[in-house]
Amino acid sequence: MRAREQTAAVAVPREPVAAALTPDGALLFVANHLPVGPANGDYVASVVSVIDTATLSVVRNIELPDGSTSLRGVAVAPDGRHAYVTHILARYRFPVNYLERGWVNTNVMTIIDIAEQRYVNTVLLDDVGHGAANPAGIACTPDGEKIVVAHAGTHEVSVIDRRQLHARLLPLETARDFVSASASTASLHIGDAMYSAGDIPNDLMTGIRQRLKLAGNGPRGLAVVGTKVCVAEYFSDSVGVVDLGSDAQARAESIPLGESVPMTKARLGAMLFHDASHAFQNWHSCSSCHGDDARADALNWDLLND
């Protein structure tokens, strides 16, 4: 860093978009944005690469559930026990005939065990009738008590009680270990991840997550400094600030980064392209399937007009 020179390059599967170091600096967890391989395969999903910083080599590619795509953020807990990855879980194997209850896309967070470098579980960030589209930046509070996720499509942040989340996951882990030991793993898993998106638990966030609306538009990356969450609000050219330490209900403020940028047709189009507030129940935006530059998401969708 001091010399401002690149010292090495490590190849990962496809389009690394975010990375996080473990507290001891030994491992780097890298979120690969899109799946690699044929879109019509039996299993199509992005992976999280684990890089050994001493040898500068990929020691493991952790597979996520089938349909995992558009990885955006990754964070490591202060205690170094778990990593958290934000992404979309696409139900691309089902006919796209309605949108309710996340039939097309759901918005999720995947949990990874750092010591064992293995997939733990994937949890929904959506409510039953209210999507939390386009999860992006993610961070843990310094005390490790909370996980904070920015939702670029719905212009809000989720604040999750980390300890209660893992307490709820523990019985699922115990049950999965029992089933895996007594059944054919081929029928349950591909690599580390659950094969079926239908296996994802859908009620773990009840009562342990707070959704906070931001004043700005298009939150992306975020950082937690003390009790304050600072969020980059892309389209409003501002920084959103939420104080989690306030005794009152946490409220968001928005700090402009300069003079307002003129709203051209191109800028308005880009803003609407990434905005899920115009979609039914806020499940997804155009960018959920088409990324930042209006391309395909590397999945073989079963569309009604094909």
C-alpha contacts under 8 A as a table, 3 or more apart, distances in Angstrom:
res1	aa1	res2	aa2	distance
1	M	4	R	4.82
1	M	5	E	6.82
6	Q	9	A	7.77
8	A	56	L	7.65
9	A	56	L	7.97
10	V	56	L	6.48
10	V	57	S	6.37
10	V	58	V	7.46
11	A	58	V	7.87
12	V	15	E	7.78
12	V	16	P	7.20
12	V	32	N	7.68
12	V	49	S	6.73
12	V	58	V	7.35
13	P	32	N	6.90
13	P	36	V	6.57
13	P	47	V	7.82
13	P	49	S	7.91
14	R	32	N	5.50
14	R	33	H	6.67
14	R	34	L	6.30
14	R	35	P	6.99
14	R	36	V	6.29
15	E	32	N	5.36
15	E	33	H	5.39
15	E	34	L	6.76
16	P	19	A	7.80
16	P	30	V	6.37
16	P	31	A	5.61
16	P	32	N	4.33
16	P	33	H	5.89
17	V	30	V	7.54
17	V	31	A	5.97
17	V	32	N	6.15
17	V	33	H	5.95
17	V	71	L	7.52
17	V	72	R	6.29
17	V	73	G	7.39
18	A	30	V	5.86
18	A	31	A	5.32
18	A	32	N	7.65
18	A	72	R	6.50
18	A	73	G	5.41
18	A	74	V	6.04
19	A	28	L	6.57
19	A	29	F	5.43
19	A	30	V	4.35
19	A	31	A	6.19
19	A	73	G	7.51
19	A	74	V	5.97
19	A	75	A	7.56
20	A	28	L	5.63
20	A	29	F	5.32
20	A	30	V	6.75
20	A	74	V	6.16
20	A	75	A	5.60
20	A	76	V	6.18
21	L	24	D	7.87
21	L	25	G	5.63
21	L	26	A	7.42
21	L	27	L	5.85
21	L	28	L	4.50
21	L	29	F	6.38
21	L	76	V	6.88
22	T	25	G	5.15
22	T	26	A	6.37
22	T	27	L	5.59
22	T	28	L	6.47
22	T	29	F	7.94
22	T	76	V	6.18
22	T	80	G	5.83
23	P	26	A	7.88
23	P	76	V	7.96
23	P	78	P	6.66
23	P	79	D	7.45
23	P	80	G	5.91
24	D	27	L	7.88
25	G	28	L	7.41
25	G	53	T	7.25
26	A	52	D	6.14
26	A	53	T	5.50
26	A	54	A	6.86
27	L	50	V	6.55
27	L	51	I	5.59
27	L	52	D	4.98
27	L	53	T	5.73
28	L	50	V	5.73
28	L	51	I	5.00
28	L	52	D	6.63
28	L	53	T	6.74
29	F	48	V	6.67
29	F	49	S	5.83
29	F	50	V	4.80
29	F	51	I	6.47
29	F	74	V	7.44
29	F	83	A	7.78
30	V	48	V	5.54
30	V	49	S	5.02
30	V	50	V	6.37
30	V	51	I	7.70
30	V	74	V	7.29
31	A	47	V	6.93
31	A	48	V	4.90
31	A	49	S	6.65
31	A	71	L	6.07
31	A	72	R	7.01
31	A	73	G	6.80
31	A	74	V	6.42
31	A	85	V	7.24
32	N	35	P	7.60
32	N	46	S	6.14
32	N	47	V	5.94
32	N	48	V	5.98
32	N	49	S	7.33
32	N	71	L	6.28
33	H	46	S	6.66
33	H	69	T	6.54
33	H	70	S	5.02
33	H	71	L	4.53
33	H	72	R	6.55
34	L	45	A	7.37
34	L	46	S	5.26
34	L	69	T	5.29
34	L	70	S	5.68
34	L	71	L	6.93
34	L	297	D	6.86
34	L	298	A	6.73
35	P	44	V	6.26
35	P	45	A	4.77
35	P	46	S	3.96
35	P	47	V	7.07
35	P	68	S	7.73
35	P	69	T	6.37
35	P	298	A	6.37
36	V	44	V	7.63
36	V	45	A	7.44
36	V	46	S	6.81
36	V	298	A	7.88
37	G	41	G	7.86
37	G	44	V	7.49
38	P	41	G	5.66
38	P	44	V	7.62
39	A	44	V	6.39
39	A	298	A	5.80
39	A	299	L	5.08
39	A	300	N	5.29
40	N	44	V	7.72
40	N	299	L	7.51
40	N	300	N	5.81
41	G	44	V	6.24
43	Y	66	D	5.61
43	Y	67	G	7.80
43	Y	190	I	7.65
43	Y	195	Y	7.57
44	V	66	D	5.49
44	V	67	G	5.86
44	V	68	S	7.53
44	V	299	L	7.12
45	A	63	E	7.21
45	A	64	L	6.23
45	A	65	P	6.55
45	A	66	D	5.19
45	A	67	G	5.14
45	A	68	S	4.67
45	A	69	T	6.03
46	S	63	E	6.87
46	S	64	L	6.42
46	S	68	S	5.68
46	S	69	T	5.52
46	S	70	S	7.92
46	S	71	L	7.43
47	V	61	N	5.91
47	V	62	I	5.40
47	V	63	E	4.77
47	V	64	L	5.86
48	V	61	N	5.55
48	V	62	I	5.05
48	V	63	E	6.72
48	V	64	L	7.70
49	S	58	V	6.54
49	S	59	V	7.80
49	S	60	R	5.93
49	S	61	N	4.40
49	S	62	I	6.23
50	V	58	V	5.60
50	V	59	V	5.79
50	V	60	R	5.23
50	V	61	N	6.20
50	V	62	I	7.64
50	V	117	Q	7.75
51	I	56	L	6.39
51	I	57	S	5.44
51	I	58	V	4.34
51	I	59	V	5.80
51	I	60	R	7.39
52	D	55	T	5.65
52	D	56	L	5.43
52	D	57	S	5.55
52	D	58	V	6.33
52	D	59	V	6.39
53	T	56	L	4.83
53	T	57	S	7.24
58	V	61	N	7.41
60	R	117	Q	7.53
62	I	117	Q	7.43
62	I	118	R	6.40
62	I	119	Y	6.59
62	I	191	G	7.89
62	I	192	D	6.49
63	E	119	Y	7.28
63	E	190	I	7.88
63	E	191	G	6.25
63	E	192	D	5.54
63	E	193	A	5.53
64	L	68	S	6.19
64	L	110	T	7.76
64	L	119	Y	7.17
64	L	192	D	7.06
64	L	193	A	4.91
64	L	194	M	7.44
65	P	68	S	5.75
65	P	89	L	7.77
65	P	122	T	7.90
65	P	193	A	4.89
65	P	194	M	5.20
65	P	195	Y	5.68
65	P	196	S	6.86
65	P	197	A	6.40
66	D	89	L	7.82
66	D	193	A	7.68
66	D	194	M	7.35
66	D	195	Y	5.55
66	D	196	S	6.36
66	D	197	A	6.36
67	G	88	I	7.97
67	G	89	L	5.35
67	G	90	A	4.82
67	G	91	R	6.44
67	G	92	Y	6.74
67	G	197	A	7.26
67	G	299	L	7.45
68	S	71	L	7.72
68	S	87	H	6.76
68	S	88	I	5.82
68	S	89	L	4.58
68	S	90	A	6.30
69	T	87	H	6.13
69	T	88	I	5.43
69	T	89	L	6.37
69	T	90	A	7.20
69	T	297	D	7.14
70	S	87	H	5.40
70	S	88	I	5.75
70	S	288	S	7.37
70	S	291	G	7.24
70	S	297	D	7.42
71	L	85	V	7.19
71	L	86	T	5.83
71	L	87	H	4.22
71	L	88	I	6.87
71	L	136	A	7.88
72	R	85	V	7.53
72	R	86	T	5.75
72	R	87	H	5.96
72	R	135	P	7.08
72	R	136	A	4.90
72	R	137	G	6.63
73	G	85	V	5.62
73	G	86	T	5.23
73	G	87	H	7.57
73	G	135	P	7.95
73	G	136	A	5.43
73	G	137	G	4.83
73	G	138	I	5.67
73	G	221	G	7.91
74	V	83	A	6.92
74	V	84	Y	5.49
74	V	85	V	4.40
74	V	86	T	6.52
74	V	137	G	7.36
74	V	138	I	6.15
74	V	139	A	7.63
75	A	83	A	5.56
75	A	84	Y	5.25
75	A	85	V	6.67
75	A	138	I	5.95
75	A	139	A	5.30
75	A	140	C	6.97
76	V	80	G	6.37
76	V	81	R	7.84
76	V	82	H	6.04
76	V	83	A	4.32
76	V	84	Y	6.39
76	V	139	A	7.56
76	V	140	C	7.34
77	A	80	G	5.28
77	A	81	R	6.46
77	A	82	H	5.71
77	A	83	A	6.19
77	A	84	Y	7.96
77	A	140	C	5.94
77	A	144	G	6.20
78	P	81	R	7.94
78	P	140	C	7.33
78	P	142	P	6.48
78	P	143	D	7.17
78	P	144	G	5.75
79	D	82	H	7.92
79	D	144	G	7.15
80	G	83	A	7.79
80	G	114	I	6.96
81	R	113	D	6.27
81	R	114	I	5.48
81	R	115	A	6.65
82	H	111	I	6.66
82	H	112	I	5.47
82	H	113	D	4.89
82	H	114	I	5.22
83	A	111	I	5.88
83	A	112	I	5.06
83	A	113	D	6.68
83	A	114	I	6.49
84	Y	109	M	6.51
84	Y	110	T	5.65
84	Y	111	I	4.80
84	Y	112	I	6.33
84	Y	138	I	7.72
85	V	109	M	5.43
85	V	110	T	5.09
85	V	111	I	6.62
85	V	138	I	7.57
86	T	107	N	7.92
86	T	108	V	6.05
86	T	109	M	4.58
86	T	110	T	6.51
86	T	135	P	5.70
86	T	136	A	6.15
86	T	137	G	7.47
86	T	138	I	7.11
86	T	149	V	7.92
87	H	107	N	6.34
87	H	108	V	5.66
87	H	109	M	6.30
87	H	110	T	7.81
87	H	134	N	7.37
87	H	135	P	6.16
87	H	136	A	7.40
88	I	105	N	6.67
88	I	106	T	5.91
88	I	107	N	4.73
88	I	108	V	5.86
88	I	134	N	7.00
88	I	135	P	7.51
88	I	288	S	7.43
89	L	105	N	5.91
89	L	106	T	5.21
89	L	107	N	6.08
89	L	108	V	6.54
89	L	197	A	7.35
90	A	104	V	6.13
90	A	105	N	4.56
90	A	106	T	6.33
91	R	94	F	5.90
91	R	103	W	6.46
91	R	104	V	5.21
91	R	105	N	5.94
91	R	106	T	7.84
91	R	197	A	7.05
92	Y	95	P	7.49
92	Y	96	V	7.88
92	Y	104	V	6.83
92	Y	299	L	6.92
92	Y	300	N	6.75
92	Y	301	W	4.81
92	Y	302	D	6.40
93	R	300	N	7.83
93	R	301	W	6.45
93	R	302	D	6.23
94	F	103	W	7.98
94	F	104	V	7.85
94	F	301	W	7.95
94	F	302	D	6.40
95	P	301	W	7.91
95	P	302	D	5.14
95	P	303	L	6.08
95	P	304	L	6.83
96	V	99	L	7.70
96	V	103	W	7.56
96	V	104	V	6.36
96	V	302	D	6.56
96	V	303	L	5.64
96	V	304	L	6.50
97	N	304	L	7.16
98	Y	103	W	6.67
98	Y	104	V	7.59
99	L	102	G	6.07
99	L	103	W	5.25
99	L	104	V	5.96
99	L	280	F	7.24
99	L	283	W	7.61
100	E	103	W	5.93
100	E	129	G	7.12
100	E	280	F	7.94
100	E	281	Q	7.45
101	R	128	V	5.67
101	R	129	G	5.83
101	R	130	H	7.89
102	G	105	N	5.32
102	G	106	T	5.08
102	G	131	G	7.28
102	G	283	W	6.33
103	W	106	T	7.54
105	N	283	W	6.65
105	N	284	H	6.69
105	N	288	S	7.84
106	T	124	L	7.07
106	T	125	L	7.93
106	T	126	D	6.92
106	T	131	G	7.37
106	T	133	A	7.66
106	T	283	W	6.84
106	T	284	H	8.00
107	N	124	L	6.07
107	N	125	L	5.61
107	N	126	D	6.15
107	N	131	G	7.37
107	N	132	A	6.23
107	N	133	A	5.92
107	N	134	N	6.52
107	N	135	P	6.46
107	N	283	W	7.90
108	V	122	T	6.59
108	V	123	V	5.59
108	V	124	L	4.49
108	V	125	L	5.07
108	V	126	D	7.50
108	V	135	P	7.31
109	M	122	T	5.66
109	M	123	V	5.48
109	M	124	L	6.56
109	M	125	L	6.83
110	T	119	Y	7.83
110	T	120	V	7.58
110	T	121	N	5.85
110	T	122	T	4.16
110	T	123	V	6.35
111	I	119	Y	6.52
111	I	120	V	5.42
111	I	121	N	5.43
111	I	122	T	6.13
112	I	117	Q	6.80
112	I	118	R	5.72
112	I	119	Y	4.72
112	I	120	V	5.20
112	I	121	N	7.34
113	D	116	E	5.71
113	D	117	Q	5.44
113	D	118	R	5.31
113	D	119	Y	6.33
113	D	120	V	6.15
114	I	117	Q	4.74
114	I	118	R	7.02
118	R	192	D	6.38
119	Y	192	D	5.49
119	Y	193	A	6.21
120	V	173	E	7.53
121	N	169	L	7.93
121	N	200	I	7.77
122	T	200	I	6.18
122	T	201	P	7.61
123	V	200	I	6.40
123	V	201	P	6.13
123	V	202	N	6.81
123	V	204	L	7.00
124	L	127	D	7.92
124	L	200	I	7.45
124	L	201	P	7.15
124	L	202	N	5.77
124	L	203	D	7.80
124	L	204	L	7.70
124	L	205	M	7.55
125	L	131	G	7.79
125	L	132	A	6.16
125	L	205	M	7.26
126	D	129	G	7.98
126	D	130	H	6.20
126	D	131	G	4.61
126	D	132	A	4.90
126	D	133	A	7.78
127	D	130	H	4.96
127	D	131	G	5.98
127	D	132	A	7.47
128	V	131	G	7.53
129	G	281	Q	6.29
130	H	281	Q	5.03
130	H	282	N	6.12
130	H	283	W	6.93
131	G	281	Q	5.89
131	G	282	N	4.78
131	G	283	W	4.17
131	G	284	H	7.32
132	A	135	P	7.14
132	A	151	H	6.33
132	A	153	G	7.32
132	A	154	T	6.16
132	A	282	N	6.63
132	A	283	W	6.42
132	A	284	H	7.96
133	A	151	H	6.01
133	A	152	A	6.86
133	A	153	G	4.85
133	A	154	T	5.82
133	A	276	A	6.29
133	A	282	N	6.29
133	A	283	W	5.41
133	A	284	H	5.03
133	A	285	S	7.02
133	A	288	S	7.80
134	N	151	H	5.40
134	N	152	A	5.26
134	N	153	G	5.08
134	N	154	T	7.62
134	N	284	H	6.85
134	N	285	S	7.54
134	N	288	S	6.42
135	P	149	V	6.64
135	P	150	A	5.77
135	P	151	H	4.32
135	P	152	A	6.09
135	P	153	G	7.60
136	A	149	V	6.83
136	A	150	A	5.38
136	A	151	H	5.79
136	A	152	A	6.16
136	A	219	P	7.71
136	A	220	R	5.50
136	A	221	G	6.67
137	G	149	V	5.84
137	G	150	A	5.20
137	G	151	H	7.76
137	G	220	R	5.45
137	G	221	G	4.25
137	G	222	L	5.44
138	I	147	I	7.23
138	I	148	V	5.60
138	I	149	V	4.47
138	I	150	A	6.37
138	I	221	G	7.24
138	I	222	L	6.48
138	I	223	A	7.86
139	A	147	I	5.90
139	A	148	V	5.38
139	A	149	V	6.76
139	A	222	L	6.96
139	A	223	A	6.31
139	A	224	V	6.77
140	C	143	D	7.98
140	C	144	G	5.86
140	C	145	E	7.48
140	C	146	K	5.70
140	C	147	I	4.49
140	C	148	V	6.07
140	C	224	V	7.15
141	T	144	G	5.24
141	T	145	E	6.35
141	T	146	K	5.42
141	T	147	I	6.47
141	T	148	V	7.55
141	T	224	V	5.88
141	T	225	V	7.79
141	T	226	G	7.42
141	T	227	T	7.37
142	P	145	E	7.85
142	P	224	V	7.38
142	P	225	V	7.69
142	P	226	G	6.72
143	D	146	K	7.81
144	G	147	I	7.64
144	G	162	R	7.25
145	E	161	D	6.18
145	E	162	R	5.42
145	E	163	R	6.36
146	K	159	V	6.43
146	K	160	I	5.39
146	K	161	D	4.90
146	K	162	R	5.02
146	K	163	R	7.86
147	I	158	S	7.90
147	I	159	V	5.83
147	I	160	I	5.01
147	I	161	D	6.63
147	I	162	R	5.94
148	V	157	V	6.64
148	V	158	S	5.55
148	V	159	V	4.68
148	V	160	I	6.31
149	V	157	V	5.37
149	V	158	S	5.07
149	V	159	V	6.73
150	A	155	H	7.63
150	A	156	E	6.14
150	A	157	V	4.46
150	A	158	S	6.57
150	A	219	P	6.00
150	A	220	R	6.27
150	A	221	G	7.19
150	A	222	L	7.05
150	A	231	V	7.48
151	H	154	T	5.67
151	H	155	H	5.73
151	H	156	E	5.42
151	H	157	V	5.80
151	H	158	S	7.65
151	H	218	G	7.87
151	H	219	P	6.37
151	H	220	R	7.36
152	A	155	H	5.43
152	A	156	E	7.31
152	A	217	N	7.84
152	A	218	G	4.75
152	A	219	P	4.72
152	A	220	R	5.78
152	A	274	H	7.38
152	A	275	D	7.55
153	G	218	G	6.56
153	G	274	H	5.88
153	G	275	D	4.75
153	G	276	A	4.61
153	G	277	S	6.86
153	G	282	N	7.83
153	G	284	H	7.04
153	G	285	S	6.29
154	T	218	G	7.83
154	T	275	D	6.73
154	T	276	A	5.67
154	T	277	S	5.73
154	T	282	N	6.88
155	H	213	K	6.34
155	H	214	L	5.70
155	H	215	A	7.83
155	H	216	G	7.01
155	H	217	N	5.72
155	H	218	G	5.69
155	H	219	P	5.94
156	E	211	R	6.68
156	E	212	L	5.40
156	E	213	K	4.30
156	E	214	L	4.94
156	E	219	P	7.29
157	V	211	R	5.80
157	V	212	L	5.29
157	V	213	K	6.62
157	V	214	L	7.21
158	S	209	R	6.48
158	S	210	Q	5.61
158	S	211	R	4.58
158	S	212	L	6.31
159	V	209	R	5.50
159	V	210	Q	5.13
159	V	211	R	6.48
159	V	212	L	7.74
160	I	165	L	7.68
160	I	205	M	7.71
160	I	208	I	5.87
160	I	209	R	4.35
160	I	210	Q	6.55
161	D	164	Q	5.61
161	D	165	L	6.21
161	D	208	I	5.36
161	D	209	R	6.34
162	R	165	L	5.10
162	R	166	H	6.40
163	R	166	H	5.36
163	R	167	A	6.20
164	Q	167	A	4.92
164	Q	168	R	6.25
164	Q	208	I	6.88
165	L	168	R	5.24
165	L	169	L	6.31
165	L	204	L	6.92
165	L	205	M	7.34
165	L	208	I	7.27
166	H	169	L	4.85
166	H	170	L	6.16
167	A	170	L	5.40
167	A	171	P	7.86
168	R	171	P	6.60
168	R	172	L	7.62
168	R	204	L	6.79
169	L	172	L	5.27
169	L	173	E	6.26
169	L	204	L	7.94
170	L	173	E	5.08
170	L	174	T	6.30
171	P	174	T	5.11
171	P	175	A	6.17
172	L	175	A	5.11
172	L	176	R	6.05
173	E	176	R	5.09
173	E	177	D	6.16
174	T	177	D	5.25
174	T	178	F	6.39
175	A	178	F	5.17
175	A	179	V	6.27
176	R	179	V	5.09
176	R	180	S	5.92
177	D	180	S	5.15
177	D	181	A	6.15
178	F	181	A	5.27
178	F	182	S	6.37
179	V	182	S	5.18
179	V	183	A	5.90
180	S	183	A	5.49
180	S	184	S	6.99
180	S	185	T	5.91
180	S	188	L	7.58
183	A	187	S	7.88
184	S	187	S	5.65
184	S	188	L	7.06
185	T	188	L	5.07
185	T	189	H	5.72
186	A	189	H	5.68
186	A	190	I	6.73
188	L	194	M	6.38
188	L	195	Y	6.37
189	H	192	D	6.55
189	H	193	A	5.72
189	H	194	M	4.85
189	H	195	Y	5.16
190	I	193	A	5.84
190	I	194	M	6.66
190	I	195	Y	5.91
194	M	197	A	7.37
194	M	199	D	7.12
196	S	199	D	5.59
196	S	200	I	7.85
197	A	200	I	5.77
201	P	204	L	6.67
202	N	205	M	7.86
203	D	206	T	5.86
205	M	208	I	5.45
205	M	209	R	5.58
206	T	209	R	6.70
207	G	210	Q	7.99
212	L	250	A	7.64
212	L	251	R	7.39
212	L	252	A	7.55
213	K	252	A	7.07
214	L	217	N	7.59
214	L	240	G	6.68
214	L	252	A	5.47
214	L	253	E	7.31
214	L	254	S	7.73
215	A	240	G	6.97
215	A	252	A	6.34
215	A	253	E	6.26
215	A	254	S	5.78
216	G	219	P	7.36
216	G	233	E	5.65
216	G	235	F	7.76
216	G	236	S	5.64
216	G	238	S	6.74
216	G	239	V	7.69
216	G	240	G	6.55
216	G	254	S	6.17
217	N	233	E	5.51
217	N	234	Y	6.55
217	N	235	F	5.39
217	N	236	S	5.27
218	G	233	E	5.12
218	G	234	Y	5.10
218	G	235	F	5.48
218	G	236	S	7.31
218	G	271	M	7.70
218	G	274	H	7.48
218	G	275	D	7.51
219	P	231	V	6.13
219	P	232	A	5.45
219	P	233	E	4.19
219	P	234	Y	5.92
220	R	231	V	6.82
220	R	232	A	5.55
220	R	233	E	6.31
220	R	234	Y	6.60
221	G	231	V	6.00
221	G	232	A	5.49
222	L	229	V	6.95
222	L	230	C	5.51
222	L	231	V	4.29
222	L	232	A	6.10
223	A	229	V	5.89
223	A	230	C	5.33
223	A	231	V	6.64
224	V	227	T	6.87
224	V	228	K	5.69
224	V	229	V	4.50
224	V	230	C	6.17
225	V	228	K	5.28
225	V	229	V	6.40
225	V	230	C	7.53
227	T	243	D	5.73
227	T	244	L	5.24
227	T	245	G	5.19
228	K	241	V	6.54
228	K	242	V	5.56
228	K	243	D	4.37
228	K	244	L	5.94
228	K	245	G	7.37
229	V	240	G	7.83
229	V	241	V	5.55
229	V	242	V	5.08
229	V	243	D	6.35
229	V	244	L	7.35
230	C	239	V	6.38
230	C	240	G	5.62
230	C	241	V	4.71
230	C	242	V	6.74
231	V	239	V	5.41
231	V	240	G	4.85
231	V	241	V	6.41
232	A	237	D	7.84
232	A	238	S	6.45
232	A	239	V	4.86
232	A	240	G	6.47
233	E	236	S	5.82
233	E	237	D	5.91
233	E	238	S	5.18
233	E	239	V	5.53
233	E	240	G	6.45
234	Y	237	D	5.38
234	Y	238	S	6.97
235	F	238	S	7.97
235	F	271	M	6.51
236	S	256	P	7.85
236	S	260	S	7.97
237	D	256	P	6.32
237	D	257	L	5.93
237	D	258	G	7.64
237	D	260	S	7.61
237	D	261	V	7.80
238	S	254	S	6.19
238	S	255	I	5.31
238	S	256	P	4.34
238	S	257	L	5.17
239	V	254	S	5.59
239	V	255	I	5.11
239	V	256	P	6.59
239	V	257	L	7.21
240	G	252	A	6.44
240	G	253	E	5.57
240	G	254	S	4.34
240	G	255	I	6.26
241	V	252	A	5.55
241	V	253	E	5.20
241	V	254	S	6.19
241	V	255	I	7.66
242	V	250	A	6.45
242	V	251	R	5.88
242	V	252	A	4.65
242	V	253	E	6.56
243	D	246	S	5.87
243	D	250	A	6.06
243	D	251	R	7.08
243	D	252	A	7.56
244	L	250	A	5.87
245	G	250	A	7.94
246	S	249	Q	7.05
246	S	250	A	6.29
247	D	250	A	7.99
256	P	259	E	7.54
263	M	267	R	5.94
263	M	268	L	6.17
264	T	267	R	5.14
264	T	268	L	6.11
265	K	268	L	5.08
265	K	269	G	6.03
266	A	269	G	5.09
266	A	270	A	6.26
267	R	270	A	5.15
267	R	271	M	6.17
268	L	271	M	5.06
268	L	272	L	6.19
269	G	272	L	5.23
269	G	273	F	6.03
270	A	273	F	4.99
270	A	274	H	6.51
271	M	274	H	5.45
271	M	275	D	6.21
272	L	275	D	4.92
273	F	285	S	6.49
273	F	286	C	5.18
273	F	287	S	6.17
274	H	285	S	5.48
274	H	286	C	6.06
274	H	287	S	5.37
274	H	288	S	7.94
275	D	278	H	6.64
275	D	285	S	5.45
275	D	286	C	7.60
276	A	279	A	5.22
276	A	282	N	5.06
276	A	283	W	6.77
276	A	284	H	5.21
276	A	285	S	4.24
276	A	286	C	7.71
277	S	280	F	7.90
277	S	281	Q	7.86
277	S	282	N	5.30
277	S	285	S	7.89
278	H	282	N	6.96
278	H	285	S	7.93
279	A	282	N	5.03
279	A	283	W	6.73
279	A	284	H	6.55
279	A	285	S	6.67
280	F	283	W	6.67
282	N	285	S	7.68
284	H	287	S	7.80
284	H	288	S	5.71
285	S	288	S	5.33
285	S	289	C	7.81
286	C	289	C	6.12
286	C	290	H	6.14
286	C	291	G	7.82
287	S	290	H	4.59
287	S	291	G	4.46
287	S	292	D	6.02
287	S	294	A	6.96
288	S	291	G	6.13
289	C	295	R	7.97
289	C	296	A	6.47
289	C	297	D	5.40
290	H	293	D	6.93
290	H	294	A	4.63
290	H	295	R	4.71
290	H	296	A	5.04
290	H	297	D	5.72
291	G	294	A	5.73
291	G	295	R	6.20
291	G	296	A	7.28
291	G	297	D	6.82
292	D	295	R	7.81
296	A	299	L	7.58
302	D	306	D	7.33
303	L	306	D	5.61
